[in-house]
């Protein structure tokens, strides 16, 4: 769409070249191994063990991909509900709509929003939009509503713990009135979802303004598909449904040479045997996103650019501090150059303004009232910071 949005999680199975551990054809390799001489029994046994391990890893990847597809189907519906449908229902409810009007909006508006997502992002939701629906119920540009309480409700709906919840059961989503309605035309003029969704990808210059208005709606929807939002929920589902496959992937990851140095932490003597204790901090029980990216990248569930190991938080903070120090040095050098160019007389233009001299209250001298600085000996006894002029 040209608004800088993207989906962070995919379920396309990775090619064998993308995986750190090559997957071989177990049957053909075993058949070749069986032709070895009797003196090679130990080598054959070791090779069979490795082939069996690779077969288990391949099977674990396949099952994890299947369960991730099921998870994403349900997750996409929850994201669609939080991004579009519940905001529409809150809008209808707070503009005086009754249950019939809210029901009509829920039935018809989903066709427009799902069609726009399909045309702009290429994402098929687990519901098939009726592209020739000519009812305009619920087609509101709801992000343009001028109401603080309404936008506070939208923020509540977008929180991870509220994903998929019905707004009618949330206190933040009711109890207020929207005074100014925004109409029933969703940005683009069109009678049906087919026309509106095609208009959303019209690249003409005349359509630029409308496409820019559409951007925040798509960004709201795709914000639910970042690693920070998805991976912990996916981890919990897979741990509940297929812990055996998760453990098999973890064991395979530990034995992969490419991941050996990335999985270690400075304060750990050795990696835990259970994948759950590696992905969660045992003391705080906080989910480690950095490790989750490594793990799900190894499983082939992340885009290629996200599979690259991300620097840890300590490294990122240190980088920011270095950048801030470099920027301060650059600005100081720039100021020195400007002073030199301006000359002594005009260089005073760059001086920081000094604080205004406040009137000296009765009972104070110029010295005791001060200029806001503390003398070398500190604030004298009997004075407060306020009376000495430091506050």
C-alpha positions, -999 to +999 in steps of 0.1 A: +000+000+000+029+023+003+024+031+040+052+010+054+033-019+070+043-055+071+034-088+087+061-103+110+049-139+111+044-163+082+038-200+079+054-208+046+076-239+051+113-231+048+135-246+021+161-272+032+189-247+023+174-222+048+175-246+077+206-249+098+204-287+100+201-304+065+172-328+062+182-359+042+161-386+027+160-411+056+150-442+036+176-438+008+203-429+033+194-459+055+194-482+025+229-470+016+241-475+051+228-511+052+252-521+024+283-514+045+304-542+057+302-559+090+333-542+103+315-509+100+287-518+125+296-490+149+297-464+121+264-477+107+248-475+142+260-439+147+247-430+113+213-445+119+210-427+152+218-394+134+193-402+106+166-410+132+173-377+149+170-358+117+137-376+109+123-366+143+134-330+137+118-330+103+086-344+117+086-319+146+090-290+122+061-303+101+038-306+131+048-272+145+040-256+111+006-273+110-003-261+144+010-226+137-014-224+107-043-233+130-031-208+155-028-180+129-063-186+115-078-180+150-053-152+157-061-133+125-098-133+134-089-119+169-067-092+153-094-084+128-119-081+156-097-058+177-086-037+148-119-032+130-151-049+142-150-040+179-142-003+172-172-002+149-195-017+175-183+008+201-189+036+176-224+023+169-232+019+206-219+053+216-238+071+188-271+058+200-273+026+180-296-002+192-289-039+190-303-042+155-281-015+142-250-030+159-259-064+144-262-050+109-229-032+112-212-065+124-226-084+095-220-060+067-189-040+077-167-071+079-170-075+041-155-041+034-126-044+059-118-080+050-117-071+013-094-041+019-070-063+039-071-089+011-064-063-016-037-042+002-019-068+024-027-099+004-039-116+036-068-140+034-088-141+066-106-173+076-138-156+064-147-150+028-159-114+022-190-109+001-176-085-025-209-074-039-226-064-005-242-030-012-252-022+024-233+006+040-239-005+076-208-001+097-186+015+070-172+042+093-138+059+092-138+054+129-102+065+135-113+100+125-138+102+154-131+133+176-137+119+211-110+113+238-130+085+255-134+067+222-097+067+214-090+056+249-113+026+242-094+019+210-062+017+230-077-007+255-089-030+227-054-030+212-037-042+244-024-078+243-045-090+272-077-077+255-070-092+221-103-108+209-124-096+238-160-083+232-161-045+238-195-048+255-178-064+285-152-037+289-159-007+310-136+015+290-157+009+259-190+022+272-205+049+293-198+078+270-214+095+240-198+104+206-213+138+198-201+141+162-207+112+137-183+105+109-207+091+084-209+057+067-184+061+039-151+043+045-126+067+029-132+056-007-164+062-026-179+030-037-211+010-033-196-024-028-165-039-011-152-049-045-151-013-056-137+000-023-109-026-021-098-020-057-098+018-050-075+011-020-047-001-044-052+026-071-017+041-074-028+073-091-017+107-077-053+117-073-059+088-049-028+095-027-047+114+000-072+086+004-045+059+006-027+079+032-059+080+052-061+043+049-026+038+063-034+041+100-061+014+097-037-011+081-010-002+106-034-008+135-042-043+121-006-053+113+006-041+147-008-073+161+016-093+140+050-082+154+072-107+172+065-089+205+028-095+200+027-129+185+056-151+197+047-155+233+011-164+225+023-189+198+048-204+223+020-210+249-003-226+223+025-249+210+037-258+245+001-268+254-006-288+222+028-301+210+054-299+238+072-330+223+078-312+190+089-280+208+115-301+228+127-318+197+132-285+179+151-272+210+174-303+210+180-299+173+188-262+178+213-270+206+231-294+183+232-270+154+267-255+150+253-222+137+233-217+169+259-229+194+273-195+203+240-176+200+221-196+226+246-192+255+242-164+280+271-149+300+256-159+334+248-195+324+273-224+328+253-246+305+220-246+286+190-261+304+176-294+291+140-281+291+132-255+264+107-238+287+134-228+311+155-214+283+128-192+268+116-180+302+136-163+329+134-186+360+135-158+385+111-133+369+093-157+346+095-132+318+094-143+282+128-138+265+119-123+231+155-124+219+157-162+224+122-166+210+133-150+177+162-174+176+140-204+183+112-197+159+136-186+133+153-220+136+118-235+132+113-216+100+083-195+112+098-160+108+106-140+077+142-141+066+150-106+079+137-114+114+157-147+116+189-128+120+199-127+156+189-094+172+214-077+196+205-081+233+190-052+252+223-043+269+240-040+236+212-018+222+213+005+253+251+008+250+248+017+213+222+044+221+245+059+248+274+059+223+252+076+197+240+102+222+276+110+232+287+112+196+258+136+188+267+158+218+303+160+205+291+168+170+269+197+183+297+211+204+321+211+174+294+228+153+289+255+180+327+261+181+327+265+143+298+289+144+315+310+171+346+312+149+326+322+119+305+348+138+335+365+155+338+377+191+312+404+188+284+383+173+293+350+190+272+361+220+241+352+199+249+315+207+250+320+245+223+302+264+199+326+280+206+331+317+178+328+343+160+360+350+170+378+382+142+375+406+133+405+429+151+402+463+125+396+490+126+417+522+151+403+547+175+390+520+206+403+505+217+398+469+242+372+482+217+353+504+191+352+476+218+341+452+215+331+416+205+295+422+240+281+428+252+264+459+284+279+475+314+256+480+306+251+517+270+241+509+238+258+521+246+276+554+230+264+586+196+280+592+188+282+555+167+260+533+173+254+496+145+279+489+157+306+512+193+303+499+180+306+463+187+271+451+150+262+445 
